[in-house]
Amino acid sequence: MTNSIEERITSPGDLAPIESRLSIRSLHKSYGAKPVIGDLSFEVAPGEFVCVVGPSGVGKTTLLKCLSGLIPPSGGDALLDGRRIDGPPREMALVFQDYTRSLMPWLTVERNVLLPLRGSDLPRAERRERVVRALAEVGLSEAVAKYPWQLSGGMQQRVAIARAIAYQPEIMLMDEPFASLDAQTRFDLEDLLLRVRDDLGVTILFVTHDIDEAVYLADRVIVLGESPCRVLEIVDVDLPRPRDQITTRSLPAFASLRTRVLTLIRH
């Protein structure tokens, strides 16, 4: 497998011939008589970091639920490695915005991270090793015996990310995971996520309302709009890596990309 993309999508209706982990092809979703997603198509390549932006209520979370197999689409296909997604795939982990609901307050940090491994066939020693490695990856090795309520919001979200890492997914779907955090904590977790992507080679589809965050993190930004939801444009982010919160955000190209994405959303 290669992480390179042979040809990128540059217009809403154009499906490019890329090597894909995720393929969304003419996806539709309605709740009763109300269409939410209409004819949505794009691809995500192996190891790619793709951000999805769009106005509130446009259908971003519904899209993630279809991709994670939590709800079925009303039409079209969501594919993983060419196979239709008809239930939660083993290869995926989903990280939610509301970490206060996703963490169990009566369990320690260690046991929260261990939670998705409990039903696996892994030996106990390997499960323990995965938890130790995941907590080290997010800088929480000293917090194993603490409870979520004893941690800051940023540290709690690190626990949620560690739990996903311990599961060792090939794909991470993330639904505005940093939305409720202060700016400095958000910057720290953005950089943490980029390190995780580089260290583990995981493919990430990341939903956010924050345009600056999308441009900073992504290889490509998928801009959604209209009702029912469709792809307005897919924007290549050709900023140099590794990225830095000060240097990268100071680049003229960063400002140009931010303006492009904002213009698409506003108009």
N, C-alpha and C positions, 0 to 999 in steps of 0.2 A: 504494500500500500504506500501511496505517496500522499503527502499533505499539500502538494501543489495543486492549483486550480488551473485547468487548461484553458478555460474560457469562462468569463464571469457573466452573470445576468446584468443587463443594463437597462432593460425596459420591462414593464410589468408583465407582459404576456409572453416573454421570451424565456423558455427553459433551455439553458445552455448545457452542452454535453460535458459535464464535469463528473469526476468520480465522487459519488455522494454517499454520505452516511444517512442523511435524512433527505427525503424527497416529499415535497408537498405539491400535489398535482390537482388543480381545479377543485380545491377543498371548499366545501360548503358546510355551514352549520346554522340551523334554525332552532329556536326555542318556540315550539308551537307554530303559530303562523308568522312569527317575527324572525326574519333572516338577520343573523349577526355577522357571519362570514360568507362572502360571496366570491367564488371563483378565484381562490388564493393559490398562487403557485410560486415556489422558490426551492432552492437546493442548499444543503449545507455539506461542505466537504469534510473529509476526515481531519481532525485536529484543528479545525477552523473555529474562530471566535466570532460569532455573529450576534449583533445586537438588534433588537426589534423595538422600534419607537412608534408612537402615534398618540392621538388625543385620548383622553380618558373615555372609557366606554366603547372604544372602537372594536374590541374583541381580542386583545392581546392575551389575556388570561384564558379565554375560551380556546384560543389557538394552542396554548401549552397543554391544556387538558386533553385536547384531541391528540396531540403528539405523544403525550405520556400514556395514552390508552385509558384515561379515567372516564372519558365520555366518547361515544362514537360520533364521527362526522355524519352529516345528513346526506352528503354526496362527495364525490371525488375520493382521493386517496392520501393517506399519510403513510409513508413507507420508511422502513429502517433496513438499510442494505438490500433494498429491492423487495422486502417482505412487508405485506400490509400489517400495520399496527392494529391489533384487535384486543389488546389488553396491555397492562403495564409490562414493558420489556425488561428483561433481566439486565440488559446493558445500560439502563438509564437510572439516574437519580434526579429527583425534583427537590429544589430548595425554594422554600416559600418566603414571602415578604415578612409574615408575622411569626418571627422566631419564638415569641412568647407562647404561641399556641402549638408550635411544632416540637418544642422541648417539654419533657415531662418534669415538672417541678419537684416531684418526690424522688427522682433518680439523680444520682451524682453525675457529674460531667462524663466520667468514664462509662457509666451504665447507659447514659443517653447515646453516646457514640456507638456503644456495643449493640444497641437495640435492633438495627436492621440485620445484624448477623446472627441473631439468636435462632432463627429458623433454618439456618444453613447447615450443611453437612461438614463444615470446616471443623478441624480439631480445636479444642479449647485454646491450646497454646497459640495457634495461628490467629484465632480471633483476637486474642489478647495482643499479639504483635501488631496486628492491623490497627487496633485502637491506639497503641503507643505511637506508631508511626504517624497516624493521622493527626493526633494532638500535637506532636512535634512539628508537623508541617504548618500548623496554624499558630504555633507559638504558645500552646496551652499545656505544656508538659507538667507544669507545677500546679495545675488546677484540677487534677483528676478527681480529688476527693470533695471538691466543692459542689454546691447545688446551683442550678441556674439562677435562682433568686439572689445568690450571693455575688453575681457577676454583673458587670456593666452591659448595656445593650450591645455594644460592639463585641464584647467577649462572648455573649450568648450567640450572636450570629456566627462567630468563629466556631462554636461548638456545632452549630447546624451544618456548617461547611465541612467540619471534621467528620461528622457522621456520614456525609455523602462520600467523602474521600475514603473512609474505612470500608465502605461498600464496594469500592474500586469500580466505579462505573466507567464505561467508555464514553458516555454522553451525559452531560449535566444540563438540565433545563432549570433556569433560574428566573423566578417571578419577582422582579423588583426587590431583590434581597437586601439592598442597602437604603431603601427609601426612608426609613424612619430614624436613621442615624445622623449624628452631627457631621459637619463637613470633614473635619480632620479624621474621624474614625472611618468615614466613607472612603477617603483617599487611601488610608492604610489598607482597607479590605479590598479595594480595587487592585492595589499592587500585590496583595496576597493572592488574589485570584489569578493574576497574570503569571505569578510564580508557579502556582499549582498547575496551570495549563502547560507551562513549559516543562515542569518536572515530570508530569504524568502523561502528557500527550493527549489529554482528554479533549473531546469536542464539546463546545459550550454554545448554547442558545440562550441569550440573556435578554429578558424583557425589562425595559426601564422607561421612565418618563423624562429622565435627565439627559438632555442632548449632549452636554459636555462629557458626561460619563460614557455614553455610547461611542462617541468619537474617540475618546481616550482608550477604551478597551478593545474596540472591534477591529477585525479585518474587513468586515463589511457591515453596513447599517441598512436594515430593511425598514423602509418608511411605509407605515400603513395609514390608510385614511378612507374617508367616505363611508357611506352606510347603504347596504352592508359592506363590511370591510374588504378592501382589496389592497394590493401592493401599488403604491404610487411610484416608487423608484427604489432601486438598490444601489447604494452609494459605496464605492470602493474607498477604503481608508488606507492610503499608501504612506502613512507616517512611519518613520524609522522605529525599529525595536532594538534593544529594550526601551520601553517608554518610561518617562520620568514626569512626575506631577508638575514640576516647574518648567523644565526644558521643553517637554512636549507641548504643554498648554500655551507656551509662549511663541510657538512656531506660527508664521503667517498661514501655513497650510492648515493648521488646526482651526484657526479662525475662519478660514474659507470654507472648510468642511462643515463647521458648526452652522455657519450662515446658510449653507445649502440645505442642510437638514431642517433647520428652523423654518426656512422659506417654504419648503414642501409641506410641513405640518400646518403652517399658518394659512396657506393658500391652496 
